Structures are given as C-alpha cells and as structure tokens.
Amino acid sequence: MYLDLEIIKKHLNLDDDFVADDEYLKQLAEVAENAVSIHIDRDFSELEDEEGNLPPALQHALLLLIANYYNNRESVTNVSANNIPFSYNYLLDLFKNY
C-alpha cells in the first residue's frame, strides 16, 4: 500500500481514534491502486522515486478515488454530481501511458 492509513484518514476527516473502518479503508486503498494502475496503463514501480514513493499528484489521485469509494458506497445516487476540473482524471492523465 502506497498511502499510509493516517494520510487516508486525514483526507477523509476521520479521527485517528476511529478504527472501525480501518480494514475497509485499507481494502479501498488496494482497489484504488489497482484501478489507477490499470487506468494509466503503467505499473507503479515505473513511477516510484528512490524511496519507493509515488509522485504527489498520483498520490492525491489515489486519495480522491478512495474518498469517492468511501463516501459513495453504492453504484447509484439520488444526488446530481459534477466533475471538478483538474481533479482525478486530470491528475491521472499526467501519468497515462498512451
């Protein structure tokens, strides 16, 4: 897992002492990593720095996807949603292997 649980919880505005969803958040992180790797058609190992970290923009895209999955646990919604410019898709397009 490229993102620490602490960073994920901070992004989601969850208290550190709230541990009921920790395993679920780890699972979402694995799903997000897999989905993003497929989306950009690149293995993350190609993008790691010397310490094994991903570029900050890619890490943020992972956080956005995890937050989306965490906050929208069903495949349908009754709320109208709009894409935010320069967010998830924009960040991934920076790394996409065309």
Secondary structure as GFF3:
##gff-version 3
##sequence-region A 1 98
A	DSSP	alpha_helix	5	11	.	.	.	ID=ss1
A	DSSP	alpha_helix	22	40	.	.	.	ID=ss2
A	DSSP	three_ten_helix	44	46	.	.	.	ID=ss3
A	DSSP	alpha_helix	56	71	.	.	.	ID=ss4
A	DSSP	alpha_helix	88	93	.	.	.	ID=ss5
###
